Amino acid sequence: MAANTPNLTSAEKALWLRKLDRATAAHMKTRQRLDEIVAGARRAGVPLTAISEHSPYSREWARRIADRINATPADSEEGGPE
């Protein structure tokens, strides 16, 4: 049996979409920061296993992220550990 989807007014729908837009923007910003730190840790020589133990990424994803970020010219170089 399929659940009934509530009927939203345009204003209610717009409110939820604005909330989604804000949450998505915040998520993308923090994810980009995490990706940059993963790449910086990899450049510094932190093993992929250690990165994967301290982030939500597997070793393979950490490697892919680091390779992608390290292959592109950086607007600002990652300094070091904070």
Residue frames relative to the residue before (quaternion, step in Angstrom):
aa qw qx qy qz dx dy dz
M 1.0000 0.0000 0.0000 0.0000 0.00 0.00 0.00
A 0.3621 -0.7486 0.5222 0.1893 3.55 -0.76 1.06
A 0.4510 -0.6671 0.5230 0.2794 3.54 -1.06 0.80
N 0.4506 -0.6748 0.5139 0.2784 3.54 -1.09 0.73
T 0.3334 -0.7221 0.5739 0.1950 3.54 -0.91 0.94
P 0.4331 -0.7029 0.4870 0.2848 3.60 -0.74 0.98
N 0.4313 -0.6680 0.5418 0.2723 3.54 -1.17 0.62
L 0.1746 -0.7939 0.5787 0.0663 3.54 -0.65 1.17
T 0.4397 -0.6289 0.5578 0.3162 3.50 -1.20 0.54
S 0.6667 -0.4847 0.3717 0.4271 3.57 -1.23 0.25
A 0.6497 0.5185 -0.3151 0.4580 3.58 0.99 -0.81
E 0.6565 0.4998 -0.3132 0.4702 3.61 0.95 -0.81
K 0.6421 0.5183 -0.3132 0.4701 3.54 0.99 -0.86
A 0.6544 0.5146 -0.3057 0.4621 3.58 0.92 -0.91
L 0.6243 0.5383 -0.3339 0.4571 3.60 1.02 -0.79
W 0.6846 0.4750 -0.2848 0.4739 3.60 0.85 -0.94
L 0.6543 0.5110 -0.3217 0.4554 3.58 0.96 -0.76
R 0.6230 0.5168 -0.3377 0.4804 3.60 1.07 -0.68
K 0.6345 0.5182 -0.3264 0.4716 3.59 1.01 -0.82
L 0.6491 0.5102 -0.3092 0.4719 3.58 0.96 -0.85
D 0.6435 0.5252 -0.3216 0.4547 3.59 0.94 -0.86
R 0.6737 0.4879 -0.2976 0.4686 3.61 0.91 -0.90
A 0.6717 0.4896 -0.3024 0.4666 3.59 0.90 -0.89
T 0.6426 0.5168 -0.3246 0.4633 3.59 1.00 -0.77
A 0.6512 0.5101 -0.3170 0.4639 3.58 0.93 -0.85
A 0.6589 0.4978 -0.3106 0.4708 3.60 0.94 -0.85
H 0.6447 0.5228 -0.3141 0.4609 3.57 0.98 -0.84
M 0.6706 0.5036 -0.3034 0.4524 3.59 0.87 -0.92
K 0.6381 0.5271 -0.3254 0.4572 3.57 1.03 -0.79
T 0.7112 0.4349 -0.2742 0.4794 3.60 0.81 -0.91
R 0.6173 0.5274 -0.3587 0.4605 3.60 1.06 -0.61
Q 0.6304 0.5225 -0.3351 0.4663 3.60 0.96 -0.80
R 0.6419 0.5170 -0.3186 0.4681 3.59 0.98 -0.82
L 0.6495 0.5059 -0.3142 0.4728 3.59 0.95 -0.86
D 0.6422 0.5257 -0.3206 0.4566 3.58 0.94 -0.87
E 0.6552 0.5101 -0.3091 0.4637 3.59 0.98 -0.84
I 0.6559 0.4975 -0.3093 0.4761 3.58 1.02 -0.77
V 0.6033 0.5379 -0.3498 0.4738 3.60 1.05 -0.73
A 0.6705 0.4886 -0.2956 0.4736 3.58 0.90 -0.93
G 0.6515 0.5123 -0.3158 0.4619 3.60 0.98 -0.79
A 0.6408 0.5135 -0.3209 0.4719 3.57 1.00 -0.80
R 0.6479 0.5146 -0.3125 0.4666 3.57 0.98 -0.82
R 0.6388 0.5175 -0.3179 0.4722 3.61 0.99 -0.87
A 0.6835 0.4920 -0.2771 0.4626 3.56 1.05 -0.80
G 0.5955 -0.6136 0.3451 0.3870 3.59 1.26 -0.17
V 0.3901 0.6973 -0.5097 0.3190 3.59 1.20 0.26
P 0.4682 -0.6970 0.4585 0.2913 3.62 -0.76 0.95
L 0.6060 -0.5843 0.4046 0.3573 3.56 -1.12 0.72
T 0.6078 0.5565 -0.3576 0.4393 3.59 1.04 -0.70
A 0.6687 0.4890 -0.2983 0.4742 3.58 0.92 -0.87
I 0.6261 0.5242 -0.3378 0.4681 3.60 0.99 -0.81
S 0.6866 0.4869 -0.2966 0.4511 3.59 0.86 -0.90
E 0.6395 0.5254 -0.3246 0.4579 3.60 1.12 -0.57
H 0.7609 0.3552 -0.1790 0.5127 3.58 1.19 -0.53
S 0.7153 0.3211 -0.2383 0.5731 3.57 1.25 0.32
P 0.5933 -0.5862 0.4038 0.3760 3.59 -1.22 0.22
Y 0.5833 0.6093 -0.3554 0.4028 3.61 1.27 0.06
S 0.4637 -0.6178 0.5523 0.3135 3.54 -1.21 0.59
R 0.6824 -0.4542 0.3500 0.4533 3.58 -1.27 0.18
E 0.6582 0.5213 -0.3142 0.4430 3.60 0.94 -0.90
W 0.6738 0.4776 -0.3043 0.4746 3.60 0.90 -0.87
A 0.6237 0.5278 -0.3444 0.4624 3.58 0.99 -0.78
R 0.6491 0.5116 -0.3194 0.4635 3.60 0.96 -0.84
R 0.6640 0.5078 -0.3046 0.4565 3.59 0.91 -0.93
I 0.6575 0.5049 -0.3094 0.4658 3.57 0.93 -0.90
A 0.6665 0.4966 -0.3032 0.4660 3.58 0.87 -0.94
D 0.6512 0.5131 -0.3208 0.4580 3.60 0.92 -0.86
R 0.6625 0.5104 -0.3087 0.4532 3.59 0.93 -0.91
I 0.7105 0.4502 -0.2693 0.4691 3.58 0.80 -0.97
N 0.6877 0.4809 -0.2914 0.4593 3.59 0.92 -0.84
A 0.6395 0.5252 -0.3317 0.4530 3.61 1.20 -0.37
T 0.6841 0.4466 -0.2868 0.5004 3.60 1.21 -0.34
P 0.5397 -0.6111 0.4578 0.3545 3.58 -1.05 0.71
A 0.3662 -0.7510 0.5132 0.1965 3.57 -0.80 1.01
D 0.4437 -0.6598 0.5370 0.2819 3.53 -1.09 0.79
S 0.7712 -0.0072 0.0093 0.6365 3.53 1.11 -0.78
E 0.4358 -0.7175 0.4888 0.2373 3.53 -0.80 1.06
E 0.4769 -0.6507 0.5143 0.2907 3.56 -0.97 0.90
G 0.4274 -0.7484 0.4492 0.2355 3.55 -0.62 1.11
G 0.6590 -0.4375 0.3637 0.4919 3.55 0.27 -1.21
P 0.7575 -0.3410 0.2440 0.5003 3.55 -1.17 -0.28
E 0.3181 -0.7522 0.5499 0.1750 3.53 -1.08 0.77
